[in-house]
């Protein structure tokens, strides 16, 4: 891993089972700079959870490499939030403290839990949202250099999601933590993530700094006409009016009204394009 890189992959692939089974990931290459908050986006089955499992060191690639900090310096919150059901919340935090000597941050862990959770409650009696709080408390209390989150806020109501996301981002900014956040809630990523990794069909389709990617795309609105030489990501025609998202290397010329897309518009266009091409191939 080069200096300043928190997570990197080269020719990364994973196939579950024998050679006749399909690839969950194939030929993935990227380099995530340290200190960034990266949105990991893609349709169901794109390979997002597989990539996070490989990054956490819980699976070995079939081919290629993935380079991440050692397990003592990363934290991973999986979708199912695996916690020991017979431990209380206090017992769970004590386990985190004893397994991470010299790194544990008790104040941060308690702040994530908030006052409404009784520390003597057994994990098995917690709701889905409460389990999420405990899992995030363990992850942040570990004070990781790399934090891997797989759909972390799915069990939370909107108010709790907003509060915890704010706490998470403030903590990451204060300590320079690199965060990889998988989420289907695109509005949750806007204004939060500054790096993007988009997967589709087990491959990296788009990667880079959010500002750079947005600047490299333009929304065009105007009369139906040839869009060459620009790379068209998605286009829609209504009567004589054309709206298109294009990727470009220089100024966009023509009789167009132009604007920079939002992150949500960018992601939805690329995701719809992949789904359309996949359907055509089928």
N, C-alpha and C positions, 0 to 999 in steps of 0.2 A: 504494500500500500504506500503510495507516495505521500509526502508530507502535506498535511492539510486535507487529506481525504479520509472521511469517516467510514465509508462503505463502498466497495468496488467489486465489480464482477467482470469476468472476461470469458466469453464462450460458454457461459453457464447454462447447463441443462440438467433436468431431472425427469426421469421416467419411472413411474411406480410399476413394479412388476417386471415381466420379461420383455424381450425385444419386440414382441407383437403389440405391446400396450402403447397407447398414445403418449406423447410427451406432455408433461405438465408445464415445463419451461424448456425453451430451446434457444441456444445461441444468443443469450442475453449479455449485453455489455453496457456498463455505465460506471460513472464515478461520482459519488455524492460528496461535495465539499463539507468539511467539518463545520459545525455550528449552524447548519441550515435546518429548516423545517420543511420536510419533503412530503408532498401529497402523492400517495400511491393509489392510482386510479385505474379502473378497468371494469369491464362487464363481469358477471358471475362466470367463474371458470377460467378467468384470464391468467391465473397463476399468482395472484397477489399473496394469498396465504402461504403458498409454497415458497415464494421468494423470502417472506419473513421467517419461515421455519428454517430455511437454509442459512439466512443471516444470523439467526440465533444459535446456530450450531446444533440444532435438533435433528437434522437430516444431512446426509452426505450427497453431493451432486453426482449425477451419472457421468457428466463430462464438464470440463471447464473448472473455473475457480471462483470463489467468493471470499473476499477478505474483509473481516470485521474485527473490532476489538475483542479481547478475550471475554469469557463469560462473566468474569468478576467486574468488568467495566461496561457491560450492557444489560439492559432490562427488556423483557418481552412480555407483553400482555396479549394473550391469544383471545380469539373470539369467545371461547367457552369459559374464560376466566377460571382456570383450574385452581381451586383452593381446597385445603383439607376441611371436609365438612364438620369434623368433630372438634375442631379448634374454635375458640372464641376469637373475636376481633383482637383482643389484647394478646392472646397466645400467638396469633398470626403475625402481629407486629414484633413480638418478642423473637419469633423464629427469624424474621427478616433481620433484626438487629444482630442476632447471634451468628447468622450465616454471612453477614457482611461487616465484620469487625473493622473499625477504622474508616469506614465509608458511610455508615448509617446516619441518616438525618431524621431524628425522631420528630422534630418540630414540623418539618415538611409533611411527613406521613400523617401526623395528627391534623394538620391543616386541611388535607385532602378529605379526611373522614368527616369533618364538620361536627358540630356539637350534637346533632340529632341522633347519631348512632350510639347505642349503648355498647361500650367496649366489652361487656360480659356476654353479649349475644353470640350464640353459636353460628358459624358460617352457614350451616345447613338451614337455618331459619331466616336467612336474609333474602330479600327480594333480588331480582336481577340487577336493578339499579344500585342497590346497596353492595352487592358483590362487586360490581364495577368499581365503586369507590374504594373498597378494600384492595382490589387488585392494583389500582392506580396508586394507592398509598404505598403499597409494597414496592412498586416500580420506581416511584419518585424518591422514596426513602432510601433506596439503594444508592442514590446519587450517581446515576449512570452517565457515561460519556455518549452512549448511543441508546436511544429509547425507541423500541419497535412497538407500534400499536396497531392491532388488527381490529378494525371496526370498534374502537373502544367506547364510543358513546351511544351505541345502538339501543341499550337498555334504559337510557335516561330520558326523562321528560325534557322539554325544550329549555326550561329555566335552569335545571340542574346541568344540562349539557352546556349552556352558555357560561355558567359559573365555572365549571370544571375546565372548559376549554380556555377561559381567561387565565385561570390559575396555572394551567399547564404551560401556556405560552409565556407567561410572566416568569415562571421558574426556569424555562429553557433559555430565555433571554438573559436572565441573571447569571446563570452558570455556564452558558455557552454550550448547552446540550444539543446534540444532533438528534432530530426527531424524524422518524418515518411513520407517517400516519395514513393508514388505509381507511377509506371512507366512501360510502355511496352518497353521502349528503354533500352535494357539490357546493351549496351555499356556505357550508361549514368551513370550506377550504379557502374561500375568497377572503383576502385580507389577513389570512393566518399563515399560509404556506408561501415560501419564497423559492421553492424548487419543485419540480414536477417529474414524475416518472409514470408514464401511461403504458399499461400492458394490455395486449389483446392477443388472444389465441396463443398464449404462452411466450410471446415475444415483446421486446421493448419497441413501442411504436413512436414514442415521443419522450424526450428527456432533456432537461436543462433548467436554467434559471427561469422563473416565471416571467420576470420583466423582459428577458431576452426573447422568450417564446411569444409573448404578446406583441412585442415590437416587430417580430418577424411575420406577423399575420395582420391582415387588414380586412375589414368588412366593407364590401362594395355594394352600392345600391345604384341602379340606373337602368338604361334601356338594354334590351337583350342584344348582346354583341359577343364577339370572340374574346375570350379571356387570355389567350396566349400572349406572352410567354410565361404567365404566372402558373404556379402549381395550385390547382383548385382543390381545396379540401372538401367543400360542400357547396352546392348551389341550388337555389329554388327559384322557380319562375311563376309569377302571378300576372297573367295577361302579358303586357309588354314590359313589365318590370322584372328585373333580375336582382336577386340578393345572393351574394356569394362570399364565402370566406376563402381567401387566398393566402398562400405562403409565398413570400417574395424575398429577393436579395437586394432590391434597390427600389427607387421611387415607382409608385403605381401611377401609370398615365392612362388617360382615357376620360370619357364623359361620365365619371363616377362621383357619387357622394361617398366619401371614405370616412371610416372611424375605426378606432382600435377596439377589438373585441374585449369583453370581460373574460375572466378565467372560466366562468361557467359556460359562456358561449363557445369558447375555444374547445373545452373538453367535450361538450355535447356534440359539436360538429364532428370531431374526430371519432367519437364513439358511434355516432349514427353512420358515419361513412364506413367504419369497419363492419357494422352489423349489416349494412346494405350489400357490401362486397361479399360478405360471408354467405348471405342468402342467395346472391347471384351464383356463387360458386357451387352451392348445394344444388 
